[in-house]
Amino acid sequence: MTDQVASNPNFAAPIEDAGVYERSFLQETPAGDFVILTFKGDDPKADFAKIMGNMPAEFAKFAKIVQ
């Protein structure tokens, strides 16, 4: 998935199309690292639904792997 994000400049298009502002933070801990994503928009529920509805088909496969 990381390769896809790096090689596809349009990967963030669903987030941009929803009119949402995204921020990401890397949290490094002794137990491992993780990323915190925050999204800011006018209608969080509708914005999130729009983002998920416009994600590439490959994202669904990735989401199943990481659950």
N, C-alpha and C positions, 0 to 999 in steps of 0.2 A: 504494500500500500504506500509506503514511503517513497518508493521509486515512482509510483504513479503521480503522486503529488508533485515531486520534483520535476518530472518530465512533462506534465500537463499544466500549462498556464491557466487553463479554464477550469481547473478542479474547484476553485473557490467560487465559481459562477453562481451556484445555487444560493450561497450566502449573500453574495452581492445583489442578486436578483430579488431577494426578500427584503432588501433595504435595511439589513441588520448590521450593526457594528460588532465586530468580533475582536476579542483580545485573548492572547494566550500567555500563560505563565509556566515556566519550567520549575518544578519543585524537586530539588535534589535532596534525597535523604539517605542515611546509611543503609536502609532496607531496600532501596531502589528509587528510581526516578519516575515521576509522572507529570503529565501536563494538565493544567487547569484551563478550560476554555470558558470564556464568558461571552454572552451575546446580549446586545442591548437593542431593543426595538419598541415600537409603539404598542404592539399586541403580541406578547411573547408566545402565547399558545398558537395563534394563527401563523406567526412568523416561523416557529419551529416546524409546524406542519408543512409549510411551503418549502422550507429547506429540505426536509426529509423526502418530500414528494418529488423534488427535482434532482436528487442525488443520482449519480451514475449507477447502473445496475451492479457494477462491481462492488459498490459500497455495501449493498445488502449481504453479499458473500463475506466481506470483511467483517461486518457487524456480527454475523453469526459466529465467526471464529473467535472474536474477542469477548464474547459474553461469558 
